[in-house]
Amino acid sequence: MSYTLITANRNYSSWSLRPWVLMKALGIAFTDRMEPFAAAENYAAFRAFSPTGQVPVLIDGERTVWDSLGIALYLADRHAEVWPKEEAARAWAQSAVAEMHSGFAALRNDCPMNVGVRVEPHLPSPALNRNIARLAELWGEGLSRFGGPFLAGPAFTAADAFYAPVAFRVRTYGLNVGPAAQAWVDHMLAIRDARMGKRRPCRNMAGGKP
């Protein structure tokens, strides 16, 4: 297998960050290809390699796989470590990934992805408060049921990859997710700092430049 993962700037694109983090964390080798957001509308340019005109896209030989969830499912068929081994943890992780993929609209709209900045906390909207409460509930459940330190048990899986961009959002916007969920956020950010080097500037936190 020879993978090429095409993403946009991962400081701003949570969709791009998810499969990149997943493959990096699990040691799945790939060629990292970044396509910049070169204009206000990139659809025509991205159509050269993506059937939807969007990223991320995974190229495996002559096969093109698109969408972050589609890529995770494709990789799971070839790399067992994408999902937890234990059946209950695997079912929970798959549901959590699907929920992230389709939900949390207020979080996406009110707290845009921007890895390299810090924003003064502001009064959240009721919809954002509901999203934050759900994150605290969901992460707390996973950590409690499966023992941590990752969301679905002792090993990093797709569940952690899909919520990794939210860890950055929690830090950027000072979101209060409660102590249990914050422990997971701190653990994820500590892993990133250890791998990237604590002295690296903020612009490199997600493996890209602003």
C-alpha positions in Angstrom: 0.0 0.0 0.0 1.2 3.5 -0.9 -1.0 6.2 0.4 -1.1 9.9 -0.4 -3.2 12.1 1.9 -4.3 15.4 0.4 -5.3 18.1 2.8 -5.6 21.8 3.1 -4.1 23.9 5.9 -4.7 21.8 9.0 -4.5 24.9 11.2 -7.9 25.9 9.8 -9.4 22.7 8.4 -10.6 20.3 11.1 -11.8 17.9 8.3 -8.2 17.7 7.0 -6.7 17.3 10.5 -8.7 14.2 11.4 -7.3 11.6 8.9 -3.8 13.2 9.2 -3.8 12.8 13.0 -5.1 9.3 12.7 -2.5 8.1 10.3 0.3 9.9 12.1 -0.7 8.6 15.5 -1.1 5.0 14.3 2.2 5.0 12.3 0.4 4.5 8.9 2.9 5.7 6.3 1.7 8.2 3.7 2.9 10.9 1.5 1.7 14.2 2.9 0.4 16.6 0.2 -1.1 19.9 1.2 -3.2 22.0 -1.2 -3.5 25.6 -0.1 -6.8 27.6 0.2 -5.6 29.8 -2.7 -8.8 31.6 -3.3 -12.2 32.3 -1.8 -13.6 29.5 -3.9 -11.3 26.5 -4.4 -13.9 24.1 -5.9 -12.6 24.1 -9.5 -9.0 23.7 -8.5 -9.7 20.9 -6.0 -11.9 19.0 -8.5 -8.6 18.1 -10.2 -8.0 15.5 -7.5 -11.3 15.3 -5.5 -14.7 14.3 -6.8 -16.4 16.7 -4.4 -14.0 19.6 -4.9 -13.1 19.3 -1.2 -10.5 17.9 1.1 -9.3 15.6 2.6 -8.7 12.9 0.0 -6.8 9.7 0.2 -5.1 8.3 -2.9 -4.3 4.6 -2.8 -2.8 3.6 -6.1 -5.6 4.2 -8.7 -8.2 4.5 -6.0 -9.5 7.8 -4.6 -11.2 7.9 -1.2 -12.8 11.1 0.0 -14.4 12.6 3.1 -12.7 12.2 6.6 -15.2 9.5 7.6 -14.8 7.6 4.3 -11.1 7.7 4.7 -11.3 6.4 8.3 -13.6 3.5 7.3 -11.3 2.7 4.3 -8.2 2.6 6.6 -10.0 0.5 9.2 -10.5 -2.3 6.6 -6.7 -2.4 6.2 -5.4 -1.4 9.6 -7.2 -3.0 12.6 -5.9 -0.5 15.1 -8.2 2.3 13.7 -11.0 1.0 16.0 -10.7 -0.5 19.5 -10.3 -4.2 19.8 -12.9 -4.7 22.4 -16.4 -4.9 21.0 -18.2 -2.5 23.3 -15.5 0.1 23.0 -15.5 -0.3 19.2 -19.3 0.2 19.1 -19.0 3.3 21.3 -16.1 4.7 19.3 -17.9 4.2 16.0 -21.0 6.0 17.3 -18.9 8.8 18.7 -17.1 9.3 15.4 -20.4 9.4 13.5 -21.8 11.9 16.0 -18.8 14.2 15.5 -19.1 13.9 11.7 -22.7 14.9 11.6 -23.2 17.0 14.7 -21.9 19.9 16.8 -23.0 22.6 14.4 -22.9 25.3 17.0 -19.3 24.4 17.9 -18.2 24.5 14.3 -20.0 27.9 13.6 -19.2 29.7 16.8 -15.7 28.4 17.3 -13.9 28.3 13.9 -10.8 26.1 13.8 -7.6 28.2 14.3 -4.9 26.3 16.0 -2.4 29.1 16.4 -4.4 31.7 18.4 -6.0 32.2 21.8 -9.4 34.0 22.1 -10.8 35.6 25.2 -13.7 33.4 26.5 -17.1 34.9 25.6 -20.6 34.1 26.7 -21.6 31.0 24.7 -24.9 30.8 22.9 -27.5 28.3 24.2 -26.7 26.0 21.3 -23.0 26.1 21.9 -23.6 25.4 25.6 -25.5 22.3 24.6 -22.7 21.2 22.4 -20.1 21.8 25.2 -22.3 19.9 27.7 -22.6 17.0 25.2 -18.8 16.9 24.7 -18.2 16.7 28.5 -20.8 14.0 28.8 -19.5 12.0 25.8 -15.8 12.2 26.7 -16.5 11.5 30.3 -18.5 8.4 29.4 -15.7 7.0 27.2 -13.0 7.7 29.7 -15.0 6.2 32.6 -16.3 3.1 30.7 -13.0 2.1 29.0 -10.4 3.4 31.5 -8.6 6.0 29.4 -6.3 7.7 28.8 -7.8 7.8 25.3 -11.5 8.1 24.6 -12.2 4.4 24.0 -9.5 2.8 26.1 -5.7 2.5 26.4 -4.9 3.0 22.7 -5.4 5.9 20.3 -8.2 5.2 17.8 -10.3 7.0 15.3 -12.4 8.4 18.2 -9.5 10.5 19.4 -8.6 11.5 15.8 -12.1 12.8 15.1 -12.2 14.8 18.3 -8.6 16.1 18.2 -9.6 19.3 16.4 -12.0 19.9 19.3 -9.1 19.7 21.8 -7.6 22.7 19.9 -10.9 24.5 20.0 -11.2 24.0 23.8 -7.8 25.6 24.2 -8.3 28.4 21.6 -11.7 29.5 23.0 -11.2 28.6 26.7 -14.2 26.3 26.6 -15.2 24.7 30.0 -15.7 21.0 29.4 -15.2 19.9 33.0 -12.2 18.2 34.7 -12.6 14.7 33.2 -12.9 15.9 29.6 -10.2 18.6 30.2 -7.8 15.8 31.3 -8.2 14.2 27.9 -7.7 17.5 26.1 -4.5 18.1 28.1 -3.3 14.5 27.4 -3.9 15.0 23.6 -2.1 18.4 23.6 0.8 17.0 25.6 1.2 14.2 23.1 1.2 16.7 20.3 3.8 18.9 22.1 6.0 15.9 22.7 5.9 14.9 19.0 6.3 18.3 17.5 8.6 19.8 20.2 7.5 22.2 22.9 9.6 25.0 21.4 7.9 24.9 18.0 5.8 28.0 17.2 2.0 27.8 17.4 1.8 28.0 13.6 3.1 24.4 13.4 0.7 22.8 15.8 -1.2 20.9 13.2 1.7 20.3 10.8 1.0 23.3 8.6 1.7 27.0 8.2 -0.9 29.7 8.5 
